[in-house]
């Protein structure tokens, strides 16, 4: 979605995952094995502790994200579409930057689970791998609930994305609903 919006706006897209990762996804990729600290993180912490840990990480990223947004707003380099979970509603809403706009996306838990299971190749994982993926999913759903509670409390623009919606259609709605941070 970020790349699509950036292309439509004539700008660039960046994910907060490229700025810092906490601690990473607990499933392997072709070029990457799950490190022991990631296994320990998802294997030993409760969902509440996982959520508290990632929210603390996102709070620590707030100054870097603010600098990035302010710097791009002041530059003549075209729009920046910044996406990622580290864009916590209270942090972003407090920026008050007239040249920046925001909208939050959410999805039904079943859609989040289906996408995560497909990306992680859940059906091919062993029982230990599935347990880590399930814990990551539970943390993700808890994060989404907390994020949407903050979005609603602050009356920020948001979109509920459903299965089968095209990127172009969601992008059209996003462009209509984006609200300035001023």
MODELLER restraints for C-alpha pairs under 7 A, 6 or more apart:
rsr = mdl.restraints
at = mdl.atoms
rsr.add(forms.Gaussian(group=physical.xy_distance, feature=features.Distance(at['CA:1:A'], at['CA:167:A']), mean=6.12, stdev=0.5))
rsr.add(forms.Gaussian(group=physical.xy_distance, feature=features.Distance(at['CA:1:A'], at['CA:171:A']), mean=6.82, stdev=0.5))
rsr.add(forms.Gaussian(group=physical.xy_distance, feature=features.Distance(at['CA:2:A'], at['CA:13:A']), mean=5.60, stdev=0.5))
rsr.add(forms.Gaussian(group=physical.xy_distance, feature=features.Distance(at['CA:2:A'], at['CA:81:A']), mean=5.79, stdev=0.5))
rsr.add(forms.Gaussian(group=physical.xy_distance, feature=features.Distance(at['CA:2:A'], at['CA:82:A']), mean=6.93, stdev=0.5))
rsr.add(forms.Gaussian(group=physical.xy_distance, feature=features.Distance(at['CA:2:A'], at['CA:83:A']), mean=6.28, stdev=0.5))
rsr.add(forms.Gaussian(group=physical.xy_distance, feature=features.Distance(at['CA:3:A'], at['CA:13:A']), mean=5.32, stdev=0.5))
rsr.add(forms.Gaussian(group=physical.xy_distance, feature=features.Distance(at['CA:5:A'], at['CA:81:A']), mean=6.94, stdev=0.5))
rsr.add(forms.Gaussian(group=physical.xy_distance, feature=features.Distance(at['CA:5:A'], at['CA:171:A']), mean=6.25, stdev=0.5))
rsr.add(forms.Gaussian(group=physical.xy_distance, feature=features.Distance(at['CA:6:A'], at['CA:12:A']), mean=5.15, stdev=0.5))
rsr.add(forms.Gaussian(group=physical.xy_distance, feature=features.Distance(at['CA:6:A'], at['CA:13:A']), mean=5.57, stdev=0.5))
rsr.add(forms.Gaussian(group=physical.xy_distance, feature=features.Distance(at['CA:6:A'], at['CA:80:A']), mean=6.79, stdev=0.5))
rsr.add(forms.Gaussian(group=physical.xy_distance, feature=features.Distance(at['CA:6:A'], at['CA:81:A']), mean=5.68, stdev=0.5))
rsr.add(forms.Gaussian(group=physical.xy_distance, feature=features.Distance(at['CA:9:A'], at['CA:79:A']), mean=6.68, stdev=0.5))
rsr.add(forms.Gaussian(group=physical.xy_distance, feature=features.Distance(at['CA:10:A'], at['CA:78:A']), mean=6.65, stdev=0.5))
rsr.add(forms.Gaussian(group=physical.xy_distance, feature=features.Distance(at['CA:10:A'], at['CA:79:A']), mean=6.79, stdev=0.5))
rsr.add(forms.Gaussian(group=physical.xy_distance, feature=features.Distance(at['CA:11:A'], at['CA:78:A']), mean=5.05, stdev=0.5))
rsr.add(forms.Gaussian(group=physical.xy_distance, feature=features.Distance(at['CA:11:A'], at['CA:79:A']), mean=4.46, stdev=0.5))
rsr.add(forms.Gaussian(group=physical.xy_distance, feature=features.Distance(at['CA:11:A'], at['CA:80:A']), mean=5.55, stdev=0.5))
rsr.add(forms.Gaussian(group=physical.xy_distance, feature=features.Distance(at['CA:12:A'], at['CA:79:A']), mean=6.46, stdev=0.5))
rsr.add(forms.Gaussian(group=physical.xy_distance, feature=features.Distance(at['CA:12:A'], at['CA:80:A']), mean=4.99, stdev=0.5))
rsr.add(forms.Gaussian(group=physical.xy_distance, feature=features.Distance(at['CA:12:A'], at['CA:81:A']), mean=6.16, stdev=0.5))
rsr.add(forms.Gaussian(group=physical.xy_distance, feature=features.Distance(at['CA:13:A'], at['CA:80:A']), mean=5.75, stdev=0.5))
rsr.add(forms.Gaussian(group=physical.xy_distance, feature=features.Distance(at['CA:13:A'], at['CA:81:A']), mean=4.66, stdev=0.5))
rsr.add(forms.Gaussian(group=physical.xy_distance, feature=features.Distance(at['CA:13:A'], at['CA:82:A']), mean=5.89, stdev=0.5))
rsr.add(forms.Gaussian(group=physical.xy_distance, feature=features.Distance(at['CA:14:A'], at['CA:81:A']), mean=6.34, stdev=0.5))
rsr.add(forms.Gaussian(group=physical.xy_distance, feature=features.Distance(at['CA:14:A'], at['CA:82:A']), mean=5.01, stdev=0.5))
rsr.add(forms.Gaussian(group=physical.xy_distance, feature=features.Distance(at['CA:14:A'], at['CA:83:A']), mean=6.40, stdev=0.5))
rsr.add(forms.Gaussian(group=physical.xy_distance, feature=features.Distance(at['CA:15:A'], at['CA:82:A']), mean=5.77, stdev=0.5))
rsr.add(forms.Gaussian(group=physical.xy_distance, feature=features.Distance(at['CA:15:A'], at['CA:83:A']), mean=4.86, stdev=0.5))
rsr.add(forms.Gaussian(group=physical.xy_distance, feature=features.Distance(at['CA:15:A'], at['CA:84:A']), mean=5.51, stdev=0.5))
rsr.add(forms.Gaussian(group=physical.xy_distance, feature=features.Distance(at['CA:16:A'], at['CA:83:A']), mean=6.09, stdev=0.5))
rsr.add(forms.Gaussian(group=physical.xy_distance, feature=features.Distance(at['CA:16:A'], at['CA:84:A']), mean=5.01, stdev=0.5))
rsr.add(forms.Gaussian(group=physical.xy_distance, feature=features.Distance(at['CA:16:A'], at['CA:86:A']), mean=6.14, stdev=0.5))
rsr.add(forms.Gaussian(group=physical.xy_distance, feature=features.Distance(at['CA:17:A'], at['CA:84:A']), mean=6.59, stdev=0.5))
rsr.add(forms.Gaussian(group=physical.xy_distance, feature=features.Distance(at['CA:22:A'], at['CA:54:A']), mean=6.63, stdev=0.5))
rsr.add(forms.Gaussian(group=physical.xy_distance, feature=features.Distance(at['CA:22:A'], at['CA:57:A']), mean=6.98, stdev=0.5))
rsr.add(forms.Gaussian(group=physical.xy_distance, feature=features.Distance(at['CA:23:A'], at['CA:38:A']), mean=6.07, stdev=0.5))
rsr.add(forms.Gaussian(group=physical.xy_distance, feature=features.Distance(at['CA:24:A'], at['CA:38:A']), mean=6.68, stdev=0.5))
rsr.add(forms.Gaussian(group=physical.xy_distance, feature=features.Distance(at['CA:26:A'], at['CA:34:A']), mean=5.89, stdev=0.5))
rsr.add(forms.Gaussian(group=physical.xy_distance, feature=features.Distance(at['CA:26:A'], at['CA:38:A']), mean=6.19, stdev=0.5))
rsr.add(forms.Gaussian(group=physical.xy_distance, feature=features.Distance(at['CA:26:A'], at['CA:39:A']), mean=6.57, stdev=0.5))
rsr.add(forms.Gaussian(group=physical.xy_distance, feature=features.Distance(at['CA:26:A'], at['CA:132:A']), mean=6.03, stdev=0.5))
rsr.add(forms.Gaussian(group=physical.xy_distance, feature=features.Distance(at['CA:26:A'], at['CA:133:A']), mean=6.12, stdev=0.5))
rsr.add(forms.Gaussian(group=physical.xy_distance, feature=features.Distance(at['CA:27:A'], at['CA:34:A']), mean=5.95, stdev=0.5))
rsr.add(forms.Gaussian(group=physical.xy_distance, feature=features.Distance(at['CA:27:A'], at['CA:120:A']), mean=5.77, stdev=0.5))
rsr.add(forms.Gaussian(group=physical.xy_distance, feature=features.Distance(at['CA:27:A'], at['CA:129:A']), mean=6.93, stdev=0.5))
rsr.add(forms.Gaussian(group=physical.xy_distance, feature=features.Distance(at['CA:27:A'], at['CA:133:A']), mean=6.86, stdev=0.5))
rsr.add(forms.Gaussian(group=physical.xy_distance, feature=features.Distance(at['CA:28:A'], at['CA:34:A']), mean=5.40, stdev=0.5))
rsr.add(forms.Gaussian(group=physical.xy_distance, feature=features.Distance(at['CA:42:A'], at['CA:132:A']), mean=5.77, stdev=0.5))
rsr.add(forms.Gaussian(group=physical.xy_distance, feature=features.Distance(at['CA:42:A'], at['CA:135:A']), mean=6.24, stdev=0.5))
rsr.add(forms.Gaussian(group=physical.xy_distance, feature=features.Distance(at['CA:42:A'], at['CA:136:A']), mean=6.81, stdev=0.5))
rsr.add(forms.Gaussian(group=physical.xy_distance, feature=features.Distance(at['CA:43:A'], at['CA:132:A']), mean=6.17, stdev=0.5))
rsr.add(forms.Gaussian(group=physical.xy_distance, feature=features.Distance(at['CA:47:A'], at['CA:135:A']), mean=6.95, stdev=0.5))
rsr.add(forms.Gaussian(group=physical.xy_distance, feature=features.Distance(at['CA:47:A'], at['CA:138:A']), mean=6.52, stdev=0.5))
rsr.add(forms.Gaussian(group=physical.xy_distance, feature=features.Distance(at['CA:47:A'], at['CA:139:A']), mean=5.42, stdev=0.5))
rsr.add(forms.Gaussian(group=physical.xy_distance, feature=features.Distance(at['CA:50:A'], at['CA:139:A']), mean=6.29, stdev=0.5))
rsr.add(forms.Gaussian(group=physical.xy_distance, feature=features.Distance(at['CA:51:A'], at['CA:139:A']), mean=5.86, stdev=0.5))
rsr.add(forms.Gaussian(group=physical.xy_distance, feature=features.Distance(at['CA:51:A'], at['CA:142:A']), mean=6.97, stdev=0.5))
rsr.add(forms.Gaussian(group=physical.xy_distance, feature=features.Distance(at['CA:51:A'], at['CA:143:A']), mean=6.39, stdev=0.5))
rsr.add(forms.Gaussian(group=physical.xy_distance, feature=features.Distance(at['CA:58:A'], at['CA:86:A']), mean=4.93, stdev=0.5))
rsr.add(forms.Gaussian(group=physical.xy_distance, feature=features.Distance(at['CA:62:A'], at['CA:91:A']), mean=6.81, stdev=0.5))
rsr.add(forms.Gaussian(group=physical.xy_distance, feature=features.Distance(at['CA:72:A'], at['CA:80:A']), mean=6.75, stdev=0.5))
rsr.add(forms.Gaussian(group=physical.xy_distance, feature=features.Distance(at['CA:73:A'], at['CA:99:A']), mean=5.64, stdev=0.5))
rsr.add(forms.Gaussian(group=physical.xy_distance, feature=features.Distance(at['CA:73:A'], at['CA:100:A']), mean=6.56, stdev=0.5))
rsr.add(forms.Gaussian(group=physical.xy_distance, feature=features.Distance(at['CA:88:A'], at['CA:147:A']), mean=6.98, stdev=0.5))
rsr.add(forms.Gaussian(group=physical.xy_distance, feature=features.Distance(at['CA:89:A'], at['CA:147:A']), mean=6.81, stdev=0.5))
rsr.add(forms.Gaussian(group=physical.xy_distance, feature=features.Distance(at['CA:89:A'], at['CA:150:A']), mean=6.24, stdev=0.5))
rsr.add(forms.Gaussian(group=physical.xy_distance, feature=features.Distance(at['CA:89:A'], at['CA:151:A']), mean=6.01, stdev=0.5))
rsr.add(forms.Gaussian(group=physical.xy_distance, feature=features.Distance(at['CA:93:A'], at['CA:181:A']), mean=6.02, stdev=0.5))
rsr.add(forms.Gaussian(group=physical.xy_distance, feature=features.Distance(at['CA:95:A'], at['CA:181:A']), mean=6.53, stdev=0.5))
rsr.add(forms.Gaussian(group=physical.xy_distance, feature=features.Distance(at['CA:96:A'], at['CA:181:A']), mean=4.75, stdev=0.5))
rsr.add(forms.Gaussian(group=physical.xy_distance, feature=features.Distance(at['CA:96:A'], at['CA:182:A']), mean=4.11, stdev=0.5))
rsr.add(forms.Gaussian(group=physical.xy_distance, feature=features.Distance(at['CA:97:A'], at['CA:181:A']), mean=5.08, stdev=0.5))
rsr.add(forms.Gaussian(group=physical.xy_distance, feature=features.Distance(at['CA:97:A'], at['CA:182:A']), mean=4.86, stdev=0.5))
rsr.add(forms.Gaussian(group=physical.xy_distance, feature=features.Distance(at['CA:98:A'], at['CA:180:A']), mean=5.79, stdev=0.5))
rsr.add(forms.Gaussian(group=physical.xy_distance, feature=features.Distance(at['CA:98:A'], at['CA:181:A']), mean=5.63, stdev=0.5))
rsr.add(forms.Gaussian(group=physical.xy_distance, feature=features.Distance(at['CA:98:A'], at['CA:182:A']), mean=4.26, stdev=0.5))
rsr.add(forms.Gaussian(group=physical.xy_distance, feature=features.Distance(at['CA:99:A'], at['CA:180:A']), mean=6.96, stdev=0.5))
rsr.add(forms.Gaussian(group=physical.xy_distance, feature=features.Distance(at['CA:100:A'], at['CA:180:A']), mean=5.59, stdev=0.5))
rsr.add(forms.Gaussian(group=physical.xy_distance, feature=features.Distance(at['CA:100:A'], at['CA:181:A']), mean=5.71, stdev=0.5))
rsr.add(forms.Gaussian(group=physical.xy_distance, feature=features.Distance(at['CA:101:A'], at['CA:178:A']), mean=5.59, stdev=0.5))
rsr.add(forms.Gaussian(group=physical.xy_distance, feature=features.Distance(at['CA:101:A'], at['CA:179:A']), mean=5.00, stdev=0.5))
rsr.add(forms.Gaussian(group=physical.xy_distance, feature=features.Distance(at['CA:101:A'], at['CA:180:A']), mean=4.03, stdev=0.5))
rsr.add(forms.Gaussian(group=physical.xy_distance, feature=features.Distance(at['CA:101:A'], at['CA:181:A']), mean=5.42, stdev=0.5))
rsr.add(forms.Gaussian(group=physical.xy_distance, feature=features.Distance(at['CA:102:A'], at['CA:178:A']), mean=5.09, stdev=0.5))
rsr.add(forms.Gaussian(group=physical.xy_distance, feature=features.Distance(at['CA:102:A'], at['CA:179:A']), mean=5.53, stdev=0.5))
rsr.add(forms.Gaussian(group=physical.xy_distance, feature=features.Distance(at['CA:102:A'], at['CA:180:A']), mean=6.55, stdev=0.5))
rsr.add(forms.Gaussian(group=physical.xy_distance, feature=features.Distance(at['CA:102:A'], at['CA:181:A']), mean=6.93, stdev=0.5))
rsr.add(forms.Gaussian(group=physical.xy_distance, feature=features.Distance(at['CA:103:A'], at['CA:157:A']), mean=5.05, stdev=0.5))
rsr.add(forms.Gaussian(group=physical.xy_distance, feature=features.Distance(at['CA:103:A'], at['CA:158:A']), mean=5.18, stdev=0.5))
rsr.add(forms.Gaussian(group=physical.xy_distance, feature=features.Distance(at['CA:103:A'], at['CA:174:A']), mean=6.54, stdev=0.5))
rsr.add(forms.Gaussian(group=physical.xy_distance, feature=features.Distance(at['CA:103:A'], at['CA:177:A']), mean=6.63, stdev=0.5))
rsr.add(forms.Gaussian(group=physical.xy_distance, feature=features.Distance(at['CA:103:A'], at['CA:178:A']), mean=5.01, stdev=0.5))
rsr.add(forms.Gaussian(group=physical.xy_distance, feature=features.Distance(at['CA:103:A'], at['CA:179:A']), mean=6.82, stdev=0.5))
rsr.add(forms.Gaussian(group=physical.xy_distance, feature=features.Distance(at['CA:104:A'], at['CA:157:A']), mean=6.40, stdev=0.5))
rsr.add(forms.Gaussian(group=physical.xy_distance, feature=features.Distance(at['CA:104:A'], at['CA:158:A']), mean=4.44, stdev=0.5))
rsr.add(forms.Gaussian(group=physical.xy_distance, feature=features.Distance(at['CA:104:A'], at['CA:159:A']), mean=6.30, stdev=0.5))
rsr.add(forms.Gaussian(group=physical.xy_distance, feature=features.Distance(at['CA:105:A'], at['CA:158:A']), mean=5.59, stdev=0.5))
rsr.add(forms.Gaussian(group=physical.xy_distance, feature=features.Distance(at['CA:105:A'], at['CA:159:A']), mean=4.90, stdev=0.5))
rsr.add(forms.Gaussian(group=physical.xy_distance, feature=features.Distance(at['CA:105:A'], at['CA:160:A']), mean=6.02, stdev=0.5))
rsr.add(forms.Gaussian(group=physical.xy_distance, feature=features.Distance(at['CA:105:A'], at['CA:161:A']), mean=6.68, stdev=0.5))
rsr.add(forms.Gaussian(group=physical.xy_distance, feature=features.Distance(at['CA:106:A'], at['CA:159:A']), mean=6.27, stdev=0.5))
rsr.add(forms.Gaussian(group=physical.xy_distance, feature=features.Distance(at['CA:106:A'], at['CA:160:A']), mean=4.96, stdev=0.5))
rsr.add(forms.Gaussian(group=physical.xy_distance, feature=features.Distance(at['CA:106:A'], at['CA:161:A']), mean=5.93, stdev=0.5))
rsr.add(forms.Gaussian(group=physical.xy_distance, feature=features.Distance(at['CA:107:A'], at['CA:160:A']), mean=5.35, stdev=0.5))
rsr.add(forms.Gaussian(group=physical.xy_distance, feature=features.Distance(at['CA:107:A'], at['CA:161:A']), mean=4.91, stdev=0.5))
rsr.add(forms.Gaussian(group=physical.xy_distance, feature=features.Distance(at['CA:107:A'], at['CA:162:A']), mean=6.12, stdev=0.5))
rsr.add(forms.Gaussian(group=physical.xy_distance, feature=features.Distance(at['CA:109:A'], at['CA:141:A']), mean=6.64, stdev=0.5))
rsr.add(forms.Gaussian(group=physical.xy_distance, feature=features.Distance(at['CA:111:A'], at['CA:163:A']), mean=6.51, stdev=0.5))
rsr.add(forms.Gaussian(group=physical.xy_distance, feature=features.Distance(at['CA:113:A'], at['CA:137:A']), mean=6.74, stdev=0.5))
rsr.add(forms.Gaussian(group=physical.xy_distance, feature=features.Distance(at['CA:122:A'], at['CA:130:A']), mean=6.20, stdev=0.5))
rsr.add(forms.Gaussian(group=physical.xy_distance, feature=features.Distance(at['CA:157:A'], at['CA:177:A']), mean=5.92, stdev=0.5))
rsr.add(forms.Gaussian(group=physical.xy_distance, feature=features.Distance(at['CA:157:A'], at['CA:178:A']), mean=6.43, stdev=0.5))
rsr.add(forms.Gaussian(group=physical.xy_distance, feature=features.Distance(at['CA:157:A'], at['CA:179:A']), mean=6.66, stdev=0.5))
